[in-house]
Amino acid sequence: MDEREKLEKALDTLGRFVCRLAGQAGEDEGYGERLWDGIRKSEGLLQELAYYHDYGQFLCRYQVAGYTLADVLVWQVDHFKLYMDRPEDMNRYRQPRLLLSAFDTMLQMEKEPDRFVEKMRSETGQDILKQ
């Protein structure tokens, strides 16, 4: 098998991985395919996905506006805390959904970083009244 065939096989494996995660997250096949299409066009996110696939953790080399996938995931989990008292909403925040949402958010951040940076700085997800 030559290098090109190895690359195509690896990309196929990652594409199936994203689509499988989308199904586990309760998303339709179209969502998984659209997300995979975006990830494969982003060299940084493609490397992050490959590392996550192989090792089950983030590489955290790729950044958008100074934020890594782990930063985005922490921000999302912080919002998850608001749903802890609403059991009917808890299913929305399963691990596959959070993981794919982190990748999806990073893809959007590549296009509009300022919009997300502002949200991440101002939205803590904590239910605290400002005085």
N, C-alpha and C positions, 0 to 999 in steps of 0.2 A: 504494500500500500504506500503510495507516494504522499508527500506532505499535503498536497491539495486535498486528497481523499481523506486524510486524517482530520484536516480542518473542517471539511464538510460534515464528517461524522460527528465531530465535537459540537459543531453548531446545531446539527439535528438533535443531538442529545439535550443540549440546553434549551432548544425550542420546545421539545416535548416536556421538559422539566417545568418550564413556565406554564404551559398549557395544563399540565397535571395540577400544579399549584392553584391555578385559576379555578379549576373544577373543585378542588378541596375548599377553596375560599367561597364557593357558592356563585362564582361568576360563570358567564357563558363562554363558549369556545372562542367567540369573536373577541372578547376582552383579552383573553390570553394571547391570541394571535396578534392583536394590535400592540399589546405591551411588548411581546417578543420582537416585533418589527422595530419598535423604538429602541429597545435595548441593543439589538444587534447593530444598529446604526451609530451607537454611542460607544466609542472605544473604551472609555473609562467604565461605563456601566457594564459592558460586556465582560471586562476583566473582573469586576466585582461579582457578577453573577457566576462566572466560571469558578472563582475562588469559593463562593458560598456553596455552590453545588458540590465541590470536592471536599470542603472542610467543615461545612455547617456553621461558618461564621463569616463576618465581613472582613475584607482585606483593609478597608478604610484608607486606601491611597487616593482614590478619586474624590475630588471635592468640587462643589459648585458654590461660589461665593463664600468659601471657607467652611462649608458644611459637608459632612460625609453621610453615607447611608445610615450609619449608626446614630448620628445626630438626628436625622429625620425620624428614625424609628423611636428614639427616646421621646421626641416631641409628640409623636403619635400616641405612644403609650401614656404620656402625661394626659392627653385628652381622654384616653381610655378610662382613666380614674374617675372621670365625671359620670361614666356609665355604670360604675360599680353598684350604685343603688337602683339601677334599672335592669333587672335580670333579663327582660325581654329583648334588650339591646345588646347583651353581652356576646351573642353569637356573631355579631358584626365584627368582632375584634379577635378572631381566631388567628393563630400564628401565620398561616399562609396568607390571609388577607392583609395582615400588617406588613409582612415581608413584601408582597406585591405592591402594596400601597406605597411603601418606601421607595421602591424602584420607580413607580409611576410618578411620584412627587419629584424625584430627582430628574426625571425626563422633563417634567414641566419646568423645573428650576433652571434647566439648561436654556430654556427659551425666555423665561421671565424671572430671573433670580430675585430682583428687588421685591416683587410681590410676596414671595415666600419668606425672604429674610425678614421682612416686616412682621409677617404673621408669627414666625418662630421667635422673634424677640418680644412680641407683645402678648401672644396667647400662651399662657402657661398651662392652661387646662385645669388650674386649681379653682375651686369654688370659693374664692375669697373676695369679700366686699372691700373695695378701696374706700378709705376714709379721707 
